Amino acid sequence: MDVALSAEGAWPHQFGGVSVWCDQLIRGMPDHVFQMVALVATGHEPIRWTLPGNVSSVIAIPTWGPAEALPSRRRRRRSQPPLAELFEVLLAPPRVAQDRFTALLRELFSYAQEQNLPAVLGSEDAVRLLSDLWRGWPPDSSKAAPTLQDAVLALQLIEHALRPLSFPPVQAEVVHAVTNGLGALPALAAKWRYGTPMILTEHGLYMREQYLFSRRLPYRWPVRALYMRLLRRICAVGYAESELITPGNVSHKRWEKQLGADLARVRTVYNGVAPADFPAVEEQPSVPTVSWAGRIDPIKDIETLLRAFALVLRELPDARLRIFGSPPHGQEAYLVRCKDLAEDLDINESVAFEGRVEEIRDAYAAGHVVALCSITEGFPYTVIEAMTCGRPCIATDVGGVAEAIADTGIVVPPRNPRAFAEGCLTLLRDDEERRRLGAAARERALEFFTVDRAISAFDEIYMLIGSGRPLVTADAESLGEQEPSVDLGEEDTSLLATRPSA
Amino acid sequence: MSAIDISSPPPAAPGDEGGGQVLADTGQAPATDGASAQGGDGRGPWPPTVLALCEKYADICRSAVDPLEIASTLEFEGLGDEAARRRYGHPDVFALAQDMYFRVPCDPEEPELLPDPWEGHKYRPALHALLYGLPAVCFPAAAALMAGPGVLATLIVALLTSWSLAQSLAYFGYTRLGSGREHAQRVLRIGLAVLLVVVLIVMATIGRIAHAPLGILAFGAGECAYMLGACVLMVLGDELLMLAALAPGVLGSALFLALGKPVGMEHFAWAALAATPLLALAFAVARTRIGTSSPGARLVGPADLHGALPTAGFGLVAAGLLSFPIAAGLHGHGGTNPGALLCTVPLSLSMGVAEWNLLAYRRRARLLLRTSNELRAFAMRARLALFSASVTYVVAAAALEVLAAVIVKATGALPLTWAVVPQVVAYLTLGSAMFIALTIQAFGLRAFALASCAMTLAFEIAMRDLGVLTQLVACGELLVALGVYAALALGRAVLHA
């Protein structure tokens, strides 16, 4: 079967969890032929993964390079795209007229396939239209009144965001967006042009990450608000147009529902690991040891880990903390900060920053327990790999961590050194309980979180969707799935209300 | 140094154990007491803990674009559905965030200003003015060394070739700089090699046609080589190396001229003149050395040529316009034109002024964009800014011309009379037109500048019998045409973001 994957900033140009997952998926299904549509920044990015034999092509779509990199179009404009309506819908509160937005996005796609949409969005007419329409916006604050520069910047962001619509849609039997948001646009294009059935997988929750990221953007409120509304609506289109939504963990459903996804079409498919790569580790370190593995990155909140470990040391003075991994390019300062903190806490004798490790399983074997202290996660490989090795985890309750660990380890709230320390102590002190949990963790991982299981789930999904047969809506496949308590109650008409004025 | 209290979470973090800890974490009392605190929408007294939460995340609530942004922050800070239920009486974190969103008025902070791309160049234009002006010293020295057929023809061809080739090389360099210095270095290095071959072919051809002797051809080739090497250095921001390369040629020439061109010093002068292009090339090669990891991207695509050809064409035409009065002489048929010779140095220096002025204009236009919300008003103010930039240029260029005239008169280097005034005015007009042409090209508008300059040059050549009058008319028309075009085209807001 011909499968097209689409994603933003992932395989084969970048490393990271989504890329590992793509690689596993493609290698695990040698009978299917894959095309990869990858959104990249400039188009100059090198391919950093070895392409398996069943990858027929990699189509890189640059979203930030010069506009000349776009497919050339006739210059003469025969018609105008519905820009005024687009701006009106974006200026309306989220969720209002979402169907209209879907129709508009589709019209813009048709337009971009024939004519030069980036040129129209970069025109003086578009600036005029937007600056006229958003005068008096936001309705409840005079301080954030948009300027002409805001209009130009907002249009530039919209132009870059919609660039994937100008490229020829990929042809396949199934199109699988492995990120929502802009990464889903090539999949939507294939669906709209060829009627290709589409599925959507989310590892990190795209919109949630965008909200957090957007706070660092250097734009004024009107620009940020308009852009975030565009992304939010594109995500909603991604959910609405997918035959099936397959988040990497159950907890994503909460956000997906907020963003307008129909939960009847959501089916969780967990990440998995290859058990052969992570055999059970029997030996235990000689001194009580907590092990941590991953990228040294602020979202991993190593600072809380260090504070917690300082509390552990008060009770177990010979305990050790071993931190395996290196900072990604650009985050070297964070490693320095962590080392400084260890020194300030006076625990640097007991903490080892080990750097990169050749075989990641050695990092898990190095500790009695494996720690994960992140403030945000999808469904982290670290946890399920450690579990497969038979090491119990002490981890923070973020993303799908609690689903992965369930009762085979300890889950505590994020950013809470005391709770984290207590969890560590519980596991380090009680040998018998720790061994029992380790065995249970391995059993659970082998049952639910193997790569074979993930691959066979998608194999089945591809076959079902590709054949056009109706989908089983029952969610029996995914384990222990309990409906998270998401209940918006009244459908948010309250969003139509304005905020009190400043 | 264990001054840090390890038992409490970091300041920005709410713990999730024990009700009310968030209140304690804020370390500050709510702004209003419970009795008088009313939601702006009449929802009744604020539950004290939600109030505290709004206080704690005031920045986020004030600038949130929708409730989900607040929800994402709460989750990021470790506050989940469980805490929302237990502590704040909301079914989940989304409902809590929505409550907070509607309680706190939208009142976003202004972000820090985006970095102005035209800032930070304050002294560079002055350095550039020096770099543009200094080479002029080499020509009178070289002229004393060269005699024979085809001198003028070779010099003119070398000027045209070097300007057009350097312009296109700079175009490639600058466009690649956007995607990384290594890309720029690669294209500059290969471009330099290719264009040097082009220079040799051109010089060989002119040698054939004009029967110019080898020494003159070598000087022409050296001039082109210097321009290409200097162009590489300028794109990469290595102006000081350019200055170092210029030093032997300029100092040697100056010494040679100051000593009255003594007969025994010719070899010294030649060596000094030869050192400059060789140094420029050596520096350019050294500064474009890149690691073995090839970026792997295609070197030149059709889109590049589409942009580079008009740029090269403009370089050719501009060099033609500037050298025309020298080539044509006073009456259109050769001979010395003192007015033209007088203008070369101040006009070169004034290009530094033009550059500074262009940057100031771009900063001004950006500021206008940030403070306007209506297109028509913006267009008018942007035109006014362009007009005042042009006037500044004319005044500065005129001052430089007068200064040059005073120095020349005082040293007696050229036979100056009032008769040079029309030629000087023609050059001033041309300089102003070039300033506007540079400005509109800086915004990526290339076709009009190229076409209008080419037509002007053609007109000057066709009507050369009328002498300076032709230039006055042609340059005046060019200035008006470019000025009107710029006023119309550069009033557009999209160009100035």
Interface residues (C-beta under 8 A of the other chain):
Chain A: T42 G43 H44 P46 G65 P66 E68 A69 P93 P94 G122 S123 E124 V127 R128 S131 R135 P138 D140 S141 K143 A144 A145 P146 T147 L148 Q149 A151 V152 L153 L155 Q156 M207 R208 Y211 L212 S214 R215 L217 P218 Y219 R220 W221 R224 A225 M228 R229 R232 R254 Q258 L259 E303 T304 R307 A310 L311 L341 E343 D344 L345 D346 I375 T376 T396 D397 V398 P413 P414 R415 N416 P417 R418 A419 P484 S485 V486 D487 L488 G489 D492 S494 L495 A497 R499 P500 S501 A502
Chain B: M1 S2 A3 I4 I6 S7 P9 P10 A13 P14 G15 D16 E17 G39 G40 D41 I60 S63 V65 D66 P67 L68 E69 A71 S72 T73 E75 F76 E77 G78 G80 D81 R85 P91 D92 F94 A95 Q98 Y101 F102 R103 V104 P105 C106 D107 P108 E110 P111 E112 L114 T175 G178 S179 G180 H183 P295 G296 A297 A303 H306 G307 R366 L369 R370 T371 S372 N373 E374 L375 F378 R492 A493 V494 H496 A497
